[in-house]
Amino acid sequence: MKQSLSITPISMITASITLMMLSGCGSSSSDGDSTQTQVTAQTQNTASTTTTATSTSTANNNASSNTTTSDSDSSTAQNTAETDNGTASVANSTDGVLCDYFYNEFNDSASVQATSNADWSCTGAARTLTANGIPDHQTGTFPNPGNPNTISETSVSISYTLTPTKTDNSSTLGGPRGATGYVLNGVKIDANTAGSCDDSGDNCTLVGNTGSWSIEALGQTSFDFGTDDNNAHVQPDGSYHYHGMPEGFIALRGGSDSTMTLIGWAADGFPIYARYGYSDAENAQSALKVMAGSYQLVENVSNSRPSTSVYALGTFAQDWEYVAGSGDLDECNGRYGVTPEFPQGIYHYYATDSYPYFQRCVKGAL
């Protein structure tokens, strides 16, 4: 259903927009789910984003991770994930790194109440994942006012190469084009949304990508996509997925400013790290620092863009442009350098606190 709604942003400029909510995700409506709910664009994100981290990690990067989780009746369960990181033993190969990652434990988060399962293995030339898409950490409340969907199991079965090859080109992924990668817990990375506005800004939809201006899930306050503190929400088919830093999972992995934390694999087979990298990309003895993306807000705003007095710069994907050298990473949020698992160096990606939050493209051959 479509319905005209009235918006009053901080600037007190009123615009009439049409909003329709299916998932607010990059997958658009390709799964055929017809569930819709009315959503109001707003100047502040009022979604329920309470994610209480009740899990503490005793993991280190070279041993099994024993995570103690406190549930509602204070009983204790041991959640064991095999995380034998290892190091790559062959140049130009990721074989030997997290080839035996396995997790299978019940998640008692109020909006989950299901077993999280993820099984990674390396066979021949391929790294494979079999999972059910259920997160292994606490989540926000779903459904919520900005996201009407319920977390449920989905079948995940993917295969990535163990010998990724970086190219001079980039391939944009996400939505119907496929996930840009998966976090180790089997939850997919899908940073774009299917939301858009027309040039006037009077007609916006959170599904379908029918307008010229693509709405961002994070970093803006005009539209509520119902993301939680893990920068994730749920698609109509029940798929919980990340638009940005997967904070709950990073905490379970023991992520901190004292080590690089490998959190997943991109669709081209290269590894993905969270937040921290070496200040000198080729020197493992250099200090760690927060990695910054190399995207900046455009200086010359298009005349066809919806008014910036209604929708501040940063609301739309087109508000951002890649400026080489302005940050630490390339247009796909990656760089070449050494890591704990790849001491000889490898191309790798980062989840960042700055735009684009997670890579929207991959540089390796597909």
N, C-alpha and C positions, 0 to 999 in steps of 0.2 A: 504494500500500500504506500502511497505517497501523500504527503500532507504538508502544507505550507506552514512554516514556523517563523517566529519572530526572534531576532537576536539583538541583544543590546550589549556590545562590547564596552570595554573601559572608556573608549573615546566617546561613548554615548551615541555613536552612529548606528542607526538601525538598518539591518538588511533582512530581506525575506529570503529564506533558503528552503530548499526541499531536501530533507535528509531521510535516508532509509538505511537501516542497519541489518546486515546479514552476518558479517564476520569482522569487518574492518581489517582484513588480512590480504596479503598478496595473492591468495589463491582465487580471489574474486568469487564468483558463484559457480565455478566450474564443477563443483561436486553435486550440483543439482538440489541442494538443500534450499527449501523455500521459506524457512523461518525468518520472519522479519519483525523488527520492533522499532518504534519511534525513538529517535535520539535528538537531543537538543545540542546544538553547537554552543560553546560557552567560552568565556574568557579565562576561566580557571578550571583545571581538570579536577572534577570532584569524585572521580571513581574511587571505589574502595581499593586501596593499595596496601592494605595491612598484610605484611608478610613477616611473621615472627620467626626469626631463626632460632629454633630450639635445638638445633643439632650442632655439635662441636666435633671438629675433626682431629683425630690423632694420627692422621696419615702423614707420611713423607713421600717424596717423589720416587722412592725406590723400593717401597714396601707395600704390603696390602693395607688397605684403609679400613680401620675399625671405627665406625661412627656410632656414637651413642645418641639415641633420640628419645626425648622425654615425651610421652603421650599424655592424654588428658587425665588419666588416672595415676600418673606418676610411675607407672611400671617402666622397665627398661628393656630395650631390645637391642641386640647386636646386629648391625647391618654391615656385611662384609662385601667389599668390592675388590676384586683382584686388580691391582694397578701396578704391575711390574713394568715401569716405564722403560727401562733398559736404554741402550743407545744404539744408533744405527751402526751395523757392522759392515755394511757395504755402501760405498759411495753411490750417490744418486738413488738411494733406496730408503724407504721408511721401515723396511722389515726389521723386526726386533724391538720396535717401540710400541708399547701398548697393544701388543698382538694377542694378549690373553686377558682382556678386560671383561669382567663378568659381574653383573649386579642383578639380584633378584630378591627384593624385599618389599614388604607391605608399607605403603605410605599412608600414615594416619592423618594427614592434613585434611581438614574438614571438607574441602572441596575436591578431594581426590578419593580417599578410601578405596584404594586399589593397589595391586602389586606392581611395582616398577621393575621392568625387566629390560636389560640391555646386554647383548653378547657380541663382542668384537673378536674376530679371529683373522689370522693371515694364512692364506693357503695359495701356493703357487705364486702368481703375480698379482693377487688381489687381496685387499683388506675388505672384509665383509662385516655387515652389521645386521643382526636380527633383533628387533625390539618391538615393544608395544606402545611407545610414545608417552608412557606415563612418567612424569617427573619423579625424581628421587628426593626432592626437598619440599619444604613447606611452600605453599602457594597462597595467593590472595583469594578472595571470595569470588567464585563463579557459580552461577551467573551473577552479574552485577549490572548496575544501571547503564553502563557503557558497553557491556558485552553480554549478550543473552544466552551464551552457549555453555554447556556442561562438559567438563573434562571427561573423556572416555578413551578406552583403548583403541588404537589404530595399528594396522599392520605395517611395520617398517622392515623392509628388506632391501638393502643397497649394497653395492660393490664398488670400491674405489681402487685405483691402481696403487701398487706399492712402489712404483718407479715414476713419480710425477715429473713432468717436463715443463719448465717455465717457457712461455712464448713471449713474443713482443706484442701480442694482442690480448684483449680481455673479452670474456664472455659474460654477459649479464644474465643472472639467474634470479629465481624467486617466483612465487606464484605458480602459474601453469607451466613455467619453464623449468620447474624443479627447485628443490631446496639448494641453497648455496653451500650447505654442509649440515653436519649433525654434531651436537655436543655428545660427549661420551655416554651420557645417560640415555641416549636414543631420542632426544627431543630435537626437532629440526630447527634450523636457522632460516628465517624468512623475514627479512628486515623491512621490505616495502609493504605498502598497503594497497587495497583496491579502492580507497577513497579518493574523491576528486571534486573539484569545483569548475564551473564554467567561467568564462572570462569576467562576467559581471560579478561573480561571487554570490549571486542571489540563489543559485541552484547548485547545491552540493549533495553528494551521496557518499556514503561510507562503503559502497560496494560498486562493482561494475566498471570502474575507471572510465566513465562516460565523458568526463570533463577534461579540459586541457591542463588543469593544475592538480598534480598528485599530492594528496595530503600525507604528511608524515605522522607516524604513530607517536613519536617521541619528540621532545624539545619544542613543543608548541602547546598553547593553552586554549585554542579555539574549538577543538574537537576532542571528544572523550571516547577513546577506544577501549577503555576498561582494562588497561594494562596494570599488572601488579608490580611489586617491588623487585621482581626478577625481570622486569621489562618484557613480560610475556602476557599473552592472553590466548583465547581459544577460538578456533575456527568452527564452522557449523558441523563438521563431521566429528568434533570432539578433540581435534588435534591441538594440544597445548604447544605453543611454539614461541621462540624468542625473537624480539625485534632489537634487543640490545643486551647489555651485560647481564649474563645469567648469575646474579649475585648469590642465590641460594646454592647453586652447584659449586661456584668458586669457593664458598665457605666450606663446603664438604670436602673439597680437594685441598684445603689448607692454604688457599691462595693468600699471599701477603706481599708486602713490599720487599721481602727478603729473598724471593725466588721467582723465576718465571714459571707460570702455571699453564701447562698444556691442557686445554679443555675440550678439544674436538678435532675433527678432520673436515676439510673443505671438499667439495665435489670433485676437484681435480687431484685429490690425494695429498695435498700439502697440509701441514698441521696448523692449528689455530691456538693462539695463546691469549691470555686475559690480561689486559691493562699494562703490565710491566714488561720492559725489554731492556737490554743493555744500552747504556748511553753511547757506547761505541759498538756499533753493530757487529764488528769483527773481533771484539775483545771480550771474552767471558770474564775477565778480571775487572772490567769497568763497572761503575756503579749502575744499579738499576734505576730506571726512571719511568714515569707514566708516559706511555706512547700517545702521541697526538695525531689525529687524522689531518690530512692536508686539504680539507675543504673549507672554503670561506663563503660568507654571504656575498651575493652579487652586489657590485657597486652600482651598476646601471640596471635599474628595475624596468622591466618591460612595460610599455604602455597598455598592453592587453591584460596585465596581471590584475586580479582583484585588489581592491584598495588596501594599502598597507596600514591605513588607519582602522580597518576592520580586521584584517588578518596580518599580523606582524610578520616581518621577514623571518624565515625559518619554518613557517607553517607548511610550505610546499617543497617538494623535492627540487623543483626548478629554481628555488631561492638559493641553492648551493652550487658552487662551482669548484672544480678541482684546481688548486694552485700549487704546482710542483714546488717543493722546497719550503712551503709554508708550515709544514708539520714534519713528522718523522716517516710517513708512510706514502705509498703510491695510491693511485686512483681506486685500487681494490682493497685498500687498508692493509697492505702487505709490504714486506721488504725482504731482502736477502741478509742473512747474518747467522751467527752461531747461537745455539741454544743449548741447554743442558743435555737434551736428548740427541742433538745433532752438533757435536763439537767441531765438526769439519765445515759446518755451515749449510744452510738450506733456505730456500724461499719459504716464508711463513706469513700467516695473517694474524691480526689482532682484533679482539673486541675492545672498543675504546669508549671512553666517556664522552668524547667529542664526535661530531658527525663524521662518518655515516653510522657509527655505533657498532654495526657488524658489516662485513663486506657485502656489497651488492653485486659484485662480479668476481670472477676468478681469472688468474693469469695463466694457469696451467692448461695443457692440452686436454680436451675432453674426448 
